[in-house]
């Protein structure tokens, strides 16, 4: 059975995952990259080194973000978010960077790296911290029972 | 350590996975959906019901396809493909549909459904079968050792 995820199921999915795929496009060229993220208050928070995706999002801030949980071909959930790329600065940037580190690092077994996220302090200044302010979310699921597929 | 996947590693990744994320864009709006696929002869083969992604790819056949294998934040592989959406017809369409069924169905534990992919014959006629002819592939990986990150 195919169905739509309701609001609670969408938020549960976004909160339970730490990887999503970010899609951006400029002049008809589309680009997708997997990124770590934190979902909070109707926004996706993430960071990235300067590079192609940052350049593209600066040129066209209308982006897509997709998160899923796939067991197999017949059992999956997927959320598709449309939103706007916004670069963060100063204090908000620092707070978000700390939030990302705390969300992502417990998933690894490397406690000695927890304060740095494996990134040297001098490298952190070259990192772009951004949010995607969500304007639209849709989600679909398929269940285990395929007799009604 | 971050690095680039070489050609063999890229092909191994594309052949080992069955889910990828398809990205398309029209008029600056980007859309990503997870799909089952088969990789063969420098192309991605897949199917879909008529819907938003098919309409978008008909409007702008330049698409992006992304495949990854993620263990955790510090151990992953990801391939990004750029290519052109081409709808398949007649005999090629039938052959590809069978190929997709045979590639995807062994992953499930539902042998009684193997001949239909869980899709009734009358529904198969409404399905669009397509390939993405790859024009560019790049791939990156990150390894277990984060001391050099």
Interface residues (C-beta under 8 A of the other chain):
Chain A: X18 X19 X21 X23 X24 X25 X28 X29 X30 X31 X32 X33 X34 X36 X60 X62 X63 X64 X65 X66 X68 X70 X72 X73 X74 X76 X78 X80 X82 X104 X107 X108 X110 X113 X118 X119 X146 X149
Chain B: X18 X19 X21 X23 X24 X25 X28 X29 X30 X31 X32 X33 X34 X36 X60 X62 X63 X64 X65 X66 X68 X70 X72 X73 X74 X76 X78 X80 X82 X104 X107 X108 X110 X113 X118 X119 X146 X149
